[in-house]
Amino acid sequence: MSPGPDTMILSALERHNLPALFAALPLLRDLDSEVLAEITREVEWFSVPGGATLFEAGQPADGLYVVVNGTLGLFAPQAGGGSRPSGRVAAGETVGEAEVISGTNRTVTVVALRNCEVARLPVATFEKLVVRNPGSLRQIANVVIKRLDSLQHAGTQARATPKTFVVVPSGEDVDAAKFAVGLARCLKAHGRTELVLSTQGHEQTSHWFHRLERSNDFVVYIADSLQTNWTRLCLRQADCVLLLARSDGEPRAWHGLEAHLDAGSAGRSIELVLIGRPQSLATARRWLDLHKVRRHHHVRNADDLARVVRLLTGRALAVVLSGGGARGFAHIGVLRALQAAMLPVDAIGATSIGAIIGAGWAAGWGYAEVLERMRRSFVARNPIGDYTLPLMSLVSGGRVCRLLRAEFGDLHIEDLPLPFFCTSANLTNGQAAVHRRGTLWLWLRAAVSIPGVLPPVFTERQVHVDGATINNLPVDIMRESMEGAIVAVDAGADRMLDTSTEMSEVPPAWRPWSWLRRDRPRVNIVQILLRCGMINSAAATIAQGALADLVLKPPLERIDLLDWQAFDRVVELGYRHASETLAQGAAETLRRTVGAGVQAATDRGSSR
């Protein structure tokens, strides 16, 4: 097999042979030796440190750039200000060609994602190249077409999978080496991985790092807790920065590294990892108040670390749970079926009754505990039986508040072991509200505030009601926040109200008893309000399902929305439907989506 262009580039670099280097670049490799030598004399070769800007949108085009080694990131300006990642340029590829051809200003900002070496072909040199080798123009045109397509779809494309990770401990009391070894071990389940210490890399050139990254799927660097040259080098090389801290430690800043830890810098993802079990509530909140990060993770054991790796590499499995009153108990059965199929749930998003069940699972309760707690709260007592004078709602909401506080205490969403969000409908601004932080029971209370049945939640001059009124299956919110497979569970069903009664007004005072005793389906005001609160999102639910990898819709049409006593039957319907669907090939499809390593993780955690 003949050596590829990357091998030839590295060989030329080692020999410091400039003509051989440029002859290996795809753009120039078809030139004869005489023309190549002339072009080589006019090419400018220089280094760009990681995080530095090569050129900005709006600047005049000064030439075409070829990446010799390293990686450049493209950032497209947005109408409202700021920019968004729109692509990457790897070694051997070009950037800036479209503006050179058209004679216009730069359309994107280009930032070095690594320590890079680039070669600049000035405009005059580029024109000479095209005259001498017209075939190079066709190659550049193909690059331009692909890049334009990338820019047009930048808003809908998934985030690029990180290749390089740097673990930055918050202090000397954090065992970064132990965590990094475990991280590398989990990453090896998904591809070739190299762990790099300061003793290996602190005196190496950018060519060494380039070759290291090209020969591995993932590279993990261990940085120092202080601002050292090695730490700065690691940060310049990283696609993903993992700020490592102890859950039982006092929150503190990474002093001296603030300029390198900008969450939006060069498209780099900054994530907080809290290791160990917190000794007090709201630990995560205090860390998050100090640092702007994309996400945070809790790592208590090997299973948690495997989950973090799946989330980081876009191989996670998330579930989205809908509302649906008593029909929502089917979610418990679905979660049990996923566990039985060795498909670990890595993140949960939900609304209404699904939010309460999802929060319990995210808290680590497990199937038996969720079953016991939900039975205690919803079957042993009617959660909406505290009727009141209907000035704002039919029930006071006090019973629901007490139940939620009893089950979840003062737990904050940030402290849940699994990533979790719930939604409510903000009546103040008419939009869906997504809750990823704050007191868990309070936002669950907002998520189940059926308009007219339960009073809204009033906080910070905003009015919140049941999230199902706007979006009963928030798959889009989950899709925006993570990469991987999504299982959506729609417990709303289609046929929610049915009656054979023919009536256009309330029965006269002398007829209610005979009307109530007839053997026919009857509809009450709570059912009507619950259905009205969900009907506007019915069409949206269909669209949301299209965004999921798998939609589970248990057969719940015969279950009344308020039939809390159907608890066991509904749980079983959810379990049976999910088990049958997974057995018919859906489980294998999901495993292919989330990648390798799932079986090993679930073997350890199946006793949960």
C-alpha positions as CSV (number, residue, x, y, z in Angstrom):
1,M,0.0,0.0,0.0
2,S,1.4,3.4,-0.9
3,P,1.8,6.0,1.8
4,G,-1.1,8.5,2.2
5,P,-0.7,12.3,2.0
6,D,-0.6,12.6,5.8
7,T,2.3,10.2,6.0
8,M,4.2,12.0,3.3
9,I,3.6,15.4,5.0
10,L,5.0,14.1,8.3
11,S,8.0,12.5,6.5
12,A,8.8,15.8,4.8
13,L,8.5,17.7,8.1
14,E,11.0,15.3,9.8
15,R,13.4,15.9,6.9
16,H,12.7,19.6,6.9
17,N,12.2,19.3,3.1
18,L,10.0,22.2,2.1
19,P,9.4,21.1,-1.6
20,A,8.6,17.6,-0.5
21,L,6.2,19.0,2.1
22,F,4.2,21.1,-0.4
23,A,4.4,18.3,-3.0
24,A,2.5,16.1,-0.5
25,L,-0.4,18.6,-0.1
26,P,-3.4,17.6,-2.1
27,L,-3.7,21.1,-3.7
28,L,-0.1,21.1,-5.1
29,R,0.8,17.4,-5.6
30,D,-0.1,17.4,-9.3
31,L,2.4,20.2,-10.2
32,D,5.6,19.4,-12.0
33,S,8.8,20.1,-10.1
34,E,9.7,23.4,-11.8
35,V,6.3,25.0,-11.1
36,L,6.3,23.5,-7.6
37,A,9.7,25.0,-6.8
38,E,8.5,28.4,-8.0
39,I,5.3,28.2,-5.9
40,T,7.3,27.0,-2.9
41,R,9.5,30.1,-3.0
42,E,6.5,32.4,-2.7
43,V,4.6,30.5,0.0
44,E,4.7,31.8,3.5
45,W,4.8,29.2,6.3
46,F,4.0,30.2,9.9
47,S,2.6,28.9,13.2
48,V,-0.7,29.8,14.8
49,P,-1.1,29.0,18.5
50,G,-4.2,27.2,19.6
51,G,-7.0,29.7,20.3
52,A,-5.5,32.4,18.1
53,T,-7.5,33.8,15.2
54,L,-6.1,33.4,11.7
55,F,-8.5,35.8,10.1
56,E,-11.9,37.4,10.9
57,A,-15.2,37.7,9.0
58,G,-15.3,41.0,7.1
59,Q,-11.5,41.3,6.5
60,P,-10.1,41.5,3.0
61,A,-8.8,38.3,1.5
62,D,-5.0,38.2,1.5
63,G,-4.6,34.7,0.1
64,L,-5.5,31.0,0.4
65,Y,-4.3,29.0,3.5
66,V,-3.2,25.4,3.6
67,V,-3.2,23.6,6.9
68,V,0.1,21.8,7.3
69,N,-0.7,20.3,10.7
70,G,-3.3,21.0,13.4
71,T,-6.9,21.9,13.0
72,L,-8.7,25.1,12.3
73,G,-12.3,25.9,13.2
74,L,-14.8,27.9,11.1
75,F,-17.2,30.3,12.9
76,A,-20.1,31.9,10.9
77,P,-21.4,35.3,12.2
78,Q,-25.0,35.4,13.3
79,A,-27.5,38.1,12.6
80,G,-28.1,38.9,16.3
81,G,-24.3,39.0,17.1
82,G,-21.8,36.4,18.0
83,S,-20.9,33.4,15.9
84,R,-21.6,29.7,15.7
85,P,-19.3,26.8,14.8
86,S,-19.8,25.8,11.1
87,G,-17.0,23.4,10.3
88,R,-13.4,22.3,10.7
89,V,-10.3,22.3,8.5
90,A,-7.9,19.5,9.0
91,A,-4.3,19.0,7.9
92,G,-3.9,19.0,4.1
93,E,-7.1,21.0,3.6
94,T,-7.5,24.6,2.5
95,V,-9.4,27.6,3.8
96,G,-10.1,31.1,2.4
97,E,-10.3,29.9,-1.3
98,A,-13.9,31.2,-1.9
99,E,-13.0,34.8,-1.1
100,V,-9.8,34.7,-3.2
101,I,-11.7,33.4,-6.2
102,S,-14.6,35.9,-5.8
103,G,-12.5,38.9,-4.6
104,T,-14.8,39.5,-1.6
105,N,-14.2,39.9,2.1
106,R,-13.9,37.0,4.5
107,T,-17.3,35.4,5.2
108,V,-16.2,33.4,8.3
109,T,-13.8,33.8,11.2
110,V,-11.1,31.1,11.4
111,V,-9.6,30.1,14.7
112,A,-6.8,27.6,15.5
113,L,-8.3,24.7,17.5
114,R,-4.8,23.3,18.0
115,N,-1.3,24.6,17.7
116,C,-1.2,24.8,13.9
117,E,1.2,25.3,11.1
118,V,-0.2,26.9,8.0
119,A,1.1,27.9,4.6
120,R,-0.3,31.0,2.9
121,L,-0.5,31.3,-0.8
122,P,-0.8,35.1,-1.6
123,V,-3.5,36.1,-4.1
124,A,-0.9,36.5,-6.9
125,T,0.6,33.1,-6.2
126,F,-2.8,31.5,-6.2
127,E,-3.6,33.1,-9.6
128,K,-0.3,31.8,-10.9
129,L,-1.1,28.3,-9.6
130,V,-4.5,28.3,-11.4
131,V,-2.9,29.4,-14.7
132,R,-0.2,26.7,-14.5
133,N,-2.5,24.0,-13.2
134,P,-6.2,24.5,-14.1
135,G,-7.1,21.2,-12.5
136,S,-6.4,22.7,-9.0
137,L,-9.4,25.1,-9.6
138,R,-11.8,22.1,-9.9
139,Q,-10.4,20.7,-6.6
140,I,-10.9,24.1,-4.9
141,A,-14.4,24.4,-6.3
142,N,-15.4,21.0,-4.7
143,V,-14.0,22.3,-1.4
144,V,-16.0,25.5,-1.7
145,I,-19.3,23.7,-2.5
146,K,-18.9,21.4,0.5
147,R,-18.1,24.3,2.8
148,L,-21.1,26.3,1.6
149,D,-23.3,23.3,2.3
150,S,-21.8,23.1,5.8
151,L,-22.5,26.7,6.5
152,Q,-26.1,26.4,5.3
153,H,-26.7,23.5,7.6
154,A,-24.6,24.6,10.5
155,G,-27.6,25.3,12.7
156,T,-29.0,21.7,12.3
157,Q,-25.7,19.7,12.3
158,A,-24.8,17.7,15.3
159,R,-21.8,19.0,17.4
160,A,-18.5,17.4,16.3
161,T,-17.4,14.6,18.5
162,P,-14.4,15.7,20.6
163,K,-11.2,14.0,19.8
164,T,-8.9,15.5,22.5
165,F,-9.7,15.8,26.2
166,V,-7.8,17.6,28.9
167,V,-8.5,16.9,32.6
168,V,-7.9,20.0,34.7
169,P,-8.0,19.3,38.5
170,S,-9.3,22.1,40.8
171,G,-6.4,21.5,43.2
172,E,-3.8,19.1,44.5
173,D,-6.4,17.2,46.5
174,V,-8.0,16.0,43.3
175,D,-6.7,12.7,41.9
176,A,-6.7,13.7,38.3
177,A,-4.4,10.8,37.2
178,K,-6.9,8.2,38.6
179,F,-9.8,9.8,36.8
180,A,-7.9,10.2,33.5
181,V,-6.9,6.6,33.6
182,G,-10.5,5.5,34.0
183,L,-11.6,8.0,31.3
184,A,-9.1,6.6,28.9
185,R,-10.1,3.0,29.7
186,C,-13.8,3.9,28.9
187,L,-12.8,5.7,25.7
188,K,-11.0,2.6,24.5
189,A,-14.3,0.9,24.2
190,H,-15.1,3.4,21.4
191,G,-11.8,3.7,19.7
192,R,-8.0,3.8,20.0
193,T,-7.0,6.0,22.9
194,E,-3.8,7.5,24.2
195,L,-3.2,9.0,27.7
196,V,-0.5,11.7,27.7
197,L,1.3,13.0,30.8
198,S,3.5,16.1,31.1
199,T,6.6,14.0,31.2
200,Q,5.8,12.7,27.7
201,G,4.7,15.8,25.9
202,H,5.9,19.0,27.5
203,E,9.0,19.3,25.2
204,Q,7.4,18.0,22.0
205,T,6.8,20.0,18.8
206,S,3.4,20.6,17.2
207,H,4.3,17.8,14.7
208,W,4.5,15.3,17.5
209,F,1.0,16.3,18.8
210,H,-0.3,16.2,15.2
211,R,1.0,12.7,14.7
212,L,-0.3,11.6,18.1
213,E,-3.8,12.8,17.3
214,R,-3.8,11.4,13.7
215,S,-2.9,7.9,15.0
216,N,-5.6,7.8,17.7
217,D,-9.4,8.2,17.9
218,F,-9.1,9.9,21.3
219,V,-6.3,11.6,23.2
220,V,-6.5,12.4,27.0
221,Y,-4.1,15.0,28.5
222,I,-3.6,15.5,32.2
223,A,-3.0,19.1,33.0
224,D,-1.6,20.7,36.2
225,S,-4.0,22.4,38.6
226,L,-1.9,25.6,38.3
227,Q,-1.2,27.8,35.3
228,T,1.8,26.2,33.9
229,N,3.2,26.0,30.4
230,W,2.0,22.4,30.2
231,T,-1.5,23.3,31.3
232,R,-1.7,26.1,28.7
233,L,-0.4,23.7,26.0
234,C,-3.0,21.1,26.9
235,L,-5.8,23.6,26.8
236,R,-4.7,24.7,23.3
237,Q,-4.8,21.1,22.1
238,A,-8.2,20.2,23.7
239,D,-11.6,19.9,22.0
240,C,-13.1,19.3,25.4
241,V,-11.9,20.6,28.8
242,L,-13.0,18.6,31.8
243,L,-12.8,20.7,35.0
244,L,-12.4,18.1,37.7
245,A,-13.4,18.7,41.3
246,R,-14.4,16.8,44.4
247,S,-18.1,16.9,45.3
248,D,-17.3,17.1,49.0
249,G,-14.8,19.9,48.4
250,E,-15.3,23.6,48.8
251,P,-16.1,25.3,45.4
252,R,-13.2,27.3,44.1
253,A,-12.1,28.9,40.9
254,W,-9.4,27.7,38.6
255,H,-7.3,30.8,39.3
256,G,-5.1,32.0,36.5
257,L,-6.9,30.0,33.8
258,E,-9.9,32.2,33.3
259,A,-8.7,33.4,30.0
260,H,-8.3,29.8,28.8
261,L,-11.6,28.6,30.2
262,D,-14.0,30.7,28.1
263,A,-16.8,28.2,27.4
264,G,-17.2,29.6,23.9
265,S,-13.5,29.9,23.1
266,A,-12.6,28.4,19.7
267,G,-15.6,26.1,19.8
268,R,-14.2,24.2,22.8
269,S,-16.6,22.5,25.1
270,I,-16.0,23.2,28.8
271,E,-17.6,20.6,31.2
272,L,-17.6,20.3,34.9
273,V,-17.0,16.8,36.5
274,L,-17.8,16.4,40.2
275,I,-16.3,13.1,41.6
276,G,-17.5,11.4,44.7
277,R,-20.7,11.7,46.7
278,P,-21.7,15.3,47.9
279,Q,-21.9,15.7,51.6
280,S,-24.5,18.5,51.4
281,L,-27.2,19.6,49.0
282,A,-26.7,22.3,46.3
283,T,-23.0,21.4,45.9
284,A,-23.3,21.4,42.1
285,R,-25.1,24.7,42.2
286,R,-22.2,26.4,44.0
287,W,-19.7,25.1,41.5
288,L,-21.9,26.1,38.6
289,D,-22.2,29.6,40.0
290,L,-18.4,30.0,39.7
291,H,-17.9,28.7,36.2
292,K,-19.7,29.0,32.8
293,V,-19.8,25.4,31.5
294,R,-21.7,23.6,28.8
295,R,-22.8,20.7,31.1
296,H,-21.9,19.2,34.4
297,H,-21.5,15.5,35.4
298,H,-21.6,13.5,38.6
299,V,-19.1,10.6,38.8
300,R,-19.5,8.3,41.8
301,N,-18.4,5.0,40.3
302,A,-17.3,3.2,37.1
303,D,-20.9,3.2,35.7
304,D,-21.1,6.9,36.0
305,L,-17.8,7.4,34.3
306,A,-19.0,5.2,31.4
307,R,-22.1,7.3,31.1
308,V,-20.0,10.5,31.0
309,V,-17.9,9.0,28.1
310,R,-21.1,8.2,26.2
311,L,-22.3,11.7,26.7
312,L,-19.0,13.3,25.7
313,T,-18.6,11.2,22.5
314,G,-22.2,11.4,21.3
315,R,-23.1,7.8,22.1
316,A,-25.6,8.4,24.9
317,L,-29.1,7.1,25.2
318,A,-31.7,9.6,26.4
319,V,-35.4,9.2,27.2
320,V,-38.1,11.8,26.9
321,L,-41.3,11.2,28.9
322,S,-44.6,12.8,28.1
323,G,-47.5,13.9,30.2
324,G,-50.8,12.0,30.3
325,G,-52.2,11.9,33.8
326,A,-52.6,8.4,35.2
327,R,-51.4,7.0,31.8
328,G,-48.0,8.3,32.6
329,F,-47.4,5.4,35.0
330,A,-46.5,3.5,31.8
331,H,-43.1,5.3,31.9
332,I,-42.2,3.2,34.9
333,G,-42.7,0.0,32.8
334,V,-40.7,1.4,29.9
335,L,-37.8,2.3,32.1
336,R,-37.8,-1.2,33.5
337,A,-37.9,-2.6,30.0
338,L,-34.9,-0.5,28.9
339,Q,-33.0,-1.7,31.9
340,A,-33.8,-5.4,31.2
341,A,-32.6,-4.9,27.6
342,M,-29.2,-3.7,29.0
343,L,-29.8,-0.2,27.6
344,P,-28.6,2.3,30.3
345,V,-30.4,5.6,30.3
346,D,-27.9,8.4,30.3
347,A,-30.2,11.5,30.3
348,I,-33.9,12.2,31.0
349,G,-36.1,15.0,29.8
350,A,-39.8,15.2,30.6
351,T,-42.9,17.1,31.3
352,S,-46.1,16.8,33.5
353,I,-46.4,13.3,35.2
354,G,-43.4,12.1,33.1
355,A,-41.3,14.7,34.9
356,I,-42.1,13.3,38.3
357,I,-41.3,9.7,37.2
358,G,-38.2,10.8,35.3
359,A,-36.9,12.8,38.2
360,G,-37.1,9.7,40.4
361,W,-35.2,7.6,38.0
362,A,-32.6,10.4,37.6
363,A,-32.2,10.5,41.3
364,G,-31.1,6.9,41.2
365,W,-34.2,5.3,42.8
366,G,-34.4,2.3,40.5
367,Y,-37.5,0.4,39.4
368,A,-38.6,-1.0,42.7
369,E,-38.2,2.3,44.5
370,V,-39.9,4.3,41.9
371,L,-42.8,1.8,42.0
372,E,-43.1,2.0,45.7
373,R,-42.9,5.8,45.9
374,M,-45.3,6.4,43.1
375,R,-47.8,3.9,44.5
376,R,-47.6,5.7,47.9
377,S,-48.1,9.1,46.4
378,F,-50.7,8.5,43.7
379,V,-52.6,5.3,44.5
380,A,-52.8,5.4,48.3
381,R,-54.2,9.0,48.2
382,N,-55.7,11.2,45.5
383,P,-53.1,13.8,44.8
384,I,-55.7,16.3,43.5
385,G,-58.4,15.6,46.1
386,D,-58.0,18.8,48.1
387,Y,-60.8,20.8,46.3
388,T,-61.2,24.4,47.1
389,L,-63.3,27.4,46.1
390,P,-62.6,27.6,42.3
391,L,-61.3,31.2,42.1
392,M,-58.0,30.1,40.5
393,S,-58.3,26.3,40.3
394,L,-60.4,23.4,41.4
395,V,-57.9,22.2,44.0
396,S,-55.6,24.1,46.3
397,G,-52.4,22.2,45.2
398,G,-51.3,21.8,48.8
399,R,-51.5,18.1,48.7
400,V,-49.4,17.9,45.5
401,C,-46.8,20.2,47.1
402,R,-46.6,18.1,50.2
403,L,-46.2,14.8,48.2
404,L,-43.4,16.2,46.1
405,R,-41.6,17.7,49.0
406,A,-41.9,14.4,50.9
407,E,-40.4,12.4,48.1
408,F,-37.7,14.8,46.8
409,G,-36.9,16.9,49.9
410,D,-34.6,19.9,49.2
411,L,-32.8,18.2,46.3
412,H,-31.8,20.4,43.5
413,I,-32.0,19.4,39.8
414,E,-28.2,20.0,39.5
415,D,-27.6,17.4,42.2
416,L,-29.3,14.6,40.4
417,P,-26.8,11.9,39.3
418,L,-28.3,11.7,35.8
419,P,-28.7,14.8,33.5
420,F,-32.3,15.9,33.8
421,F,-34.6,18.6,32.7
422,C,-38.3,19.2,33.0
423,T,-40.5,21.7,31.2
424,S,-43.3,24.1,32.1
425,A,-45.3,26.6,30.1
426,N,-44.5,30.2,31.0
427,L,-47.8,32.1,30.7
428,T,-46.0,35.4,31.2
429,N,-44.1,35.2,27.9
430,G,-46.1,32.4,26.2
431,Q,-43.1,30.1,25.8
432,A,-41.9,26.8,27.1
433,A,-39.6,27.0,30.1
434,V,-36.8,24.4,30.5
435,H,-35.7,23.7,34.0
436,R,-32.1,22.3,34.4
437,R,-31.3,24.1,37.7
438,G,-33.2,24.9,40.9
439,T,-35.3,23.3,43.6
440,L,-36.5,20.0,42.1
441,W,-39.9,19.7,43.9
442,L,-40.8,23.3,42.9
443,W,-40.2,22.8,39.2
444,L,-41.9,19.5,39.2
445,R,-44.9,21.2,40.8
446,A,-44.8,23.7,37.9
447,A,-44.6,20.9,35.4
448,V,-47.8,19.3,36.6
449,S,-49.9,22.5,37.1
450,I,-52.8,21.5,34.9
451,P,-54.5,24.8,34.0
452,G,-57.8,25.2,35.9
453,V,-57.1,22.1,38.0
454,L,-54.0,23.0,40.0
455,P,-53.0,26.6,40.7
456,P,-50.0,27.9,38.7
457,V,-46.5,28.3,40.2
458,F,-45.7,32.0,40.7
459,T,-41.9,32.8,40.9
460,E,-39.7,35.7,39.9
461,R,-42.8,37.6,38.5
462,Q,-43.5,34.7,36.1
463,V,-46.5,32.3,35.9
464,H,-45.8,28.7,35.1
465,V,-48.3,25.9,34.3
466,D,-48.1,22.3,33.0
467,G,-45.5,22.0,30.2
468,A,-47.8,19.7,28.3
469,T,-49.9,22.7,27.3
470,I,-47.2,23.8,24.9
471,N,-45.0,20.7,24.3
472,N,-46.1,17.3,25.6
473,L,-43.0,15.5,24.2
474,P,-40.0,17.8,24.4
475,V,-37.7,15.8,22.1
476,D,-36.4,18.9,20.4
477,I,-35.0,20.2,23.7
478,M,-33.2,17.0,24.4
479,R,-31.8,16.9,20.8
480,E,-30.4,20.4,21.2
481,S,-28.5,19.5,24.4
482,M,-27.0,16.1,23.6
483,E,-25.8,13.8,20.8
484,G,-26.9,10.2,20.7
485,A,-30.0,8.1,20.6
486,I,-33.4,9.3,22.0
487,V,-36.3,7.1,23.0
488,A,-39.5,9.1,23.2
489,V,-42.4,7.7,25.3
490,D,-45.8,9.1,24.4
491,A,-48.3,8.2,27.1
492,G,-50.9,10.8,26.0
493,A,-52.6,8.4,23.6
494,D,-55.1,9.7,21.0
495,R,-58.5,9.0,22.3
496,M,-58.7,10.8,25.7
497,L,-62.4,11.5,26.1
498,D,-65.4,9.4,25.1
499,T,-69.0,9.5,26.1
500,S,-72.4,8.3,24.8
501,T,-74.2,11.0,26.7
502,E,-76.3,13.4,24.6
503,M,-76.4,16.7,26.5
504,S,-75.9,20.3,25.7
505,E,-76.2,21.7,29.3
506,V,-75.9,20.7,32.9
507,P,-78.8,18.4,34.0
508,P,-81.5,20.1,36.0
509,A,-81.3,19.9,39.8
510,W,-83.8,17.0,39.9
511,R,-82.0,14.8,37.4
512,P,-78.3,14.5,38.5
513,W,-78.8,11.3,40.5
514,S,-80.4,9.4,37.7
515,W,-77.8,10.8,35.3
516,L,-75.0,9.6,37.4
517,R,-76.4,6.1,37.9
518,R,-76.7,5.4,34.2
519,D,-74.2,2.8,32.8
520,R,-72.4,5.1,30.4
521,P,-69.1,6.9,30.1
522,R,-69.2,10.1,32.1
523,V,-67.0,13.2,31.7
524,N,-66.2,15.5,34.6
525,I,-64.6,18.9,34.7
526,V,-61.1,17.7,35.7
527,Q,-61.0,15.4,32.7
528,I,-62.1,18.3,30.4
529,L,-59.5,20.7,31.8
530,L,-56.8,18.1,31.6
531,R,-57.6,17.3,28.0
532,C,-57.9,21.0,27.1
533,G,-54.5,21.5,28.5
534,M,-52.9,18.9,26.2
535,I,-54.9,19.2,23.0
536,N,-52.9,22.2,21.6
537,S,-49.7,20.2,21.7
538,A,-51.1,17.1,19.9
539,A,-49.9,18.2,16.5
540,A,-46.5,19.2,18.0
541,T,-46.2,15.7,19.6
542,I,-46.2,14.1,16.1
543,A,-43.5,16.4,14.9
544,Q,-41.5,15.8,18.1
545,G,-41.7,12.1,17.6
546,A,-40.0,12.5,14.2
547,L,-36.9,13.8,16.0
548,A,-36.6,10.7,18.1
549,D,-34.8,7.5,17.2
550,L,-37.6,5.4,18.7
551,V,-41.1,6.3,19.7
552,L,-42.9,4.1,22.2
553,K,-46.7,4.6,22.4
554,P,-48.2,2.0,24.8
555,P,-51.9,1.1,24.2
556,L,-53.5,3.2,26.8
557,E,-56.6,4.4,25.1
558,R,-58.9,2.6,27.6
559,I,-57.2,4.1,30.6
560,D,-58.9,7.1,32.1
561,L,-56.7,10.2,32.6
562,L,-57.5,10.2,36.3
563,D,-57.7,6.5,37.0
564,W,-54.9,6.4,39.6
565,Q,-56.1,2.9,40.7
566,A,-55.1,1.5,37.3
567,F,-51.5,2.0,38.4
568,D,-50.3,-1.6,38.2
569,R,-52.1,-2.3,34.9
570,V,-50.6,0.8,33.3
571,V,-47.1,0.0,34.5
572,E,-47.5,-3.5,33.0
573,L,-48.8,-2.1,29.7
574,G,-45.8,0.2,29.4
575,Y,-43.4,-2.7,30.2
576,R,-45.0,-5.1,27.8
577,H,-45.2,-2.7,24.9
578,A,-41.6,-1.5,25.3
579,S,-40.2,-5.1,25.8
580,E,-42.0,-6.3,22.6
581,T,-40.8,-3.4,20.6
582,L,-37.2,-3.8,21.8
583,A,-37.2,-7.5,21.1
584,Q,-38.3,-6.9,17.5
585,G,-35.0,-5.2,16.7
586,A,-35.3,-1.8,18.2
587,A,-32.8,-2.7,21.0
588,E,-30.1,-3.7,18.5
589,T,-30.7,-0.6,16.5
590,L,-30.2,1.5,19.6
591,R,-27.0,-0.4,20.5
592,R,-25.6,0.4,17.1
593,T,-26.4,4.0,17.6
594,V,-24.8,4.4,21.0
595,G,-21.8,2.3,20.0
596,A,-19.6,-0.2,21.9
597,G,-19.2,-0.3,25.7
598,V,-22.9,-0.4,26.6
599,Q,-22.9,-4.1,27.5
600,A,-19.9,-3.8,29.9
601,A,-21.5,-0.8,31.7
602,T,-24.8,-2.4,32.1
603,D,-23.3,-5.7,33.3
604,R,-22.0,-3.8,36.3
605,G,-25.1,-1.7,36.8
606,S,-27.9,-4.3,36.2
607,S,-28.5,-4.8,39.9
608,R,-29.5,-1.1,40.3
